[in-house]
Amino acid sequence: MSAKPILVAGGAGYIGSHFCHVAAQRGYAPIVIDRLGPSSSRVEAYRRGASARFPLIACDIGDEAQVRAAIDRYRPVAAVCFAALIEVAESVAKPDLYWDNNYVRATRFFRTLATGGVQHLVFSSTAAVYGGVDDEPLAETHQLAPASPYGQTKLACELMLLGATENHQLANAVSFPSHGADWPPLPSDERTSFVPSSTLVFRYFNAAGGHVTAGLGEVHEPESHLIPRLLAAALGKTTDLSATINGDDYDTPDGTCVRDYVHVLDLADAHIAGLDYLLDGGNSDVFNLGSGSGYSIRQVLAAVGRATGVSVPARVGPRRAGDTASLIADAGKAQRVLGWRPQRDLDEIVASAAAFHRAYGVQI
Ligand SMILES: NC(=O)c1ccc[n+]([C@@H]2O[C@H](COP(=O)([O-])OP(=O)(O)OC[C@H]3O[C@@H](n4cnc5c(N)ncnc54)[C@H](O)[C@@H]3O)[C@@H](O)[C@H]2O)c1
């Protein structure tokens, strides 16, 4: 059977590049849409290298003419949208940039898919859509109250995608403090379709790890994620060989922030399960993707020590804007509906990331 073509927006980035690699081995033929920058030459080189393995349309997802031309040429059976700006702190400083890129351009992309006849979409959302955390682990029905423009733009896309789909499951997943469950309004017959008719929204917790034998790993700039920052310090790939802990007075067992880490290859597997599900006629829905286990910053520091043999000295700095004390997923729904469960634990995540950092000399 020939591979099924899929459009992968943001397929040159960290998670998208791992997904494309796995998808190509699992019956799909990725076509990457990615603008590749603006970023440092190192990040762009990673994105070019990763996407060179597949047909690449180097354009913005909001470029309706180029996206439509790609649809007409490749006739994709579905799309996956990883493309977004991803820095919480930057989004607090420059909300307009995030609303433009992550909402305005994304919605143009959704409309181009719909008008081009691409009816299935998997969309990357984030645990940053959840608000103050009182009970954990967090199920998809937890209160949605994003603390940053980054999380708000992702939630806005979720509303547009799931609020407008045929089976209207959003009301089960969203409870807005100031709106009734019938908001946003459902589409009426006279409206033209503006999003694909079946969409899975995946709310990732903290993606981490790499795939060194495929030459893939985490490359961001700025790099705000904990594991690559600690590895850079442990492996001497940064000027500052110590770690800064952003606050140790949170209401957590050791006072440092607790997060749920999920291996990027496990995320890739979830996307394959999601695409298979949609193509088999599965309903639109929203899923958490996480491991269900939380680790504090100090526990991750210890894991970096085990993977590298280096004990990174840590100092405590101020809290970071937009951070919450703890985010742990209840990913039971993804297991029940999609049959997905992460296979790799924290030590495997950190070891795979360390292997990539060693081999590719990632500087931070
Ligand atoms: N990394 C994480 O831990 C994490 C956690 C939760 C959610 N997510 C979500 O996962 C997705 C992928 O994250 P990542 O870590 O791989 O980020 P990344 O920055 O490595 O990759 C994003 C890719 O999208 C591209 N892109 C961005 N805006 C674009 C646009 N307007 N047009 C065309 N291309 C564009 C970039 O060039 C880049 O290649 C994002 O949507 C992010 O919000 C990531």
The ligand as an SDF file (V2000), in Angstrom:
LIG
                    3D

 44 48  0  0  0  0  0  0  0  0999 V2000
    8.1800   21.8390   23.3340 N   0  0  0  0  0  0  0  0  0  0  0  0
    7.2500   21.5900   24.2550 C   0  0  0  0  0  0  0  0  0  0  0  0
    7.5470   21.1180   25.3570 O   0  0  0  0  0  0  0  0  0  0  0  0
    5.7840   21.8590   23.9560 C   0  0  0  0  0  0  0  0  0  0  0  0
    4.8510   21.7140   25.0050 C   0  0  0  0  0  0  0  0  0  0  0  0
    3.5040   21.9530   24.7410 C   0  0  0  0  0  0  0  0  0  0  0  0
    3.0960   22.3050   23.4690 C   0  0  0  0  0  0  0  0  0  0  0  0
    4.0250   22.4490   22.4720 N   0  0  0  0  0  0  0  0  0  0  0  0
    3.5480   22.8190   21.1330 C   0  0  0  0  0  0  0  0  0  0  0  0
    4.1310   21.9320   20.1970 O   0  0  0  0  0  0  0  0  0  0  0  0
    4.3550   22.6020   18.9610 C   0  0  0  0  0  0  0  0  0  0  0  0
    5.7750   22.3520   18.5000 C   0  0  0  0  0  0  0  0  0  0  0  0
    6.6900   22.8230   19.5020 O   0  0  0  0  0  0  0  0  0  0  0  0
    8.2690   22.6900   19.2810 P   0  0  0  0  0  0  0  0  0  0  0  0
    8.8830   22.5980   20.6230 O   0  0  0  0  0  0  0  0  0  0  0  0
    8.5450   21.6510   18.2680 O   0  0  0  0  0  0  0  0  0  0  0  0
    8.5980   24.1400   18.6800 O   0  0  0  0  0  0  0  0  0  0  0  0
    9.7000   24.5350   17.5630 P   0  0  0  0  0  0  0  0  0  0  0  0
    9.8890   26.0200   17.7080 O   0  0  0  0  0  0  0  0  0  0  0  0
   10.8880   23.6560   17.6430 O   0  0  0  0  0  0  0  0  0  0  0  0
    8.9520   24.2200   16.2030 O   0  0  0  0  0  0  0  0  0  0  0  0
    7.9440   25.0570   15.6840 C   0  0  0  0  0  0  0  0  0  0  0  0
    8.1270   25.0860   14.1690 C   0  0  0  0  0  0  0  0  0  0  0  0
    7.0540   25.8450   13.6210 O   0  0  0  0  0  0  0  0  0  0  0  0
    7.5680   26.7400   12.6530 C   0  0  0  0  0  0  0  0  0  0  0  0
    6.6660   27.9060   12.5950 N   0  0  0  0  0  0  0  0  0  0  0  0
    6.3040   28.7120   13.6260 C   0  0  0  0  0  0  0  0  0  0  0  0
    5.4430   29.6350   13.1740 N   0  0  0  0  0  0  0  0  0  0  0  0
    5.2600   29.4100   11.8470 C   0  0  0  0  0  0  0  0  0  0  0  0
    4.4830   30.0220   10.8420 C   0  0  0  0  0  0  0  0  0  0  0  0
    3.7190   31.0900   11.0970 N   0  0  0  0  0  0  0  0  0  0  0  0
    4.5430   29.5220    9.5840 N   0  0  0  0  0  0  0  0  0  0  0  0
    5.3370   28.4520    9.2910 C   0  0  0  0  0  0  0  0  0  0  0  0
    6.0980   27.8280   10.2030 N   0  0  0  0  0  0  0  0  0  0  0  0
    6.0620   28.3000   11.4790 C   0  0  0  0  0  0  0  0  0  0  0  0
    8.9790   27.0880   13.1140 C   0  0  0  0  0  0  0  0  0  0  0  0
    9.7870   27.4920   12.0180 O   0  0  0  0  0  0  0  0  0  0  0  0
    9.4360   25.7630   13.7450 C   0  0  0  0  0  0  0  0  0  0  0  0
   10.1090   24.9480   12.8060 O   0  0  0  0  0  0  0  0  0  0  0  0
    3.9950   24.0540   19.1950 C   0  0  0  0  0  0  0  0  0  0  0  0
    2.7030   24.3010   18.6690 O   0  0  0  0  0  0  0  0  0  0  0  0
    3.9960   24.1980   20.6990 C   0  0  0  0  0  0  0  0  0  0  0  0
    3.1040   25.1870   21.1290 O   0  0  0  0  0  0  0  0  0  0  0  0
    5.3500   22.2430   22.6850 C   0  0  0  0  0  0  0  0  0  0  0  0
  1  2  1  0
  2  3  2  0
  2  4  1  0
  4  5  1  0
  4 44  2  0
  5  6  2  0
  6  7  1  0
  7  8  2  0
  8  9  1  0
  8 44  1  0
  9 10  1  0
  9 42  1  0
 10 11  1  0
 11 12  1  0
 11 40  1  0
 12 13  1  0
 13 14  1  0
 14 15  2  0
 14 16  1  0
 14 17  1  0
 17 18  1  0
 18 19  2  0
 18 20  1  0
 18 21  1  0
 21 22  1  0
 22 23  1  0
 23 24  1  0
 23 38  1  0
 24 25  1  0
 25 26  1  0
 25 36  1  0
 26 27  1  0
 26 35  1  0
 27 28  2  0
 28 29  1  0
 29 30  1  0
 29 35  2  0
 30 31  1  0
 30 32  2  0
 32 33  1  0
 33 34  2  0
 34 35  1  0
 36 37  1  0
 36 38  1  0
 38 39  1  0
 40 41  1  0
 40 42  1  0
 42 43  1  0
M  CHG  2   8   1  16  -1
M  END
$$$$
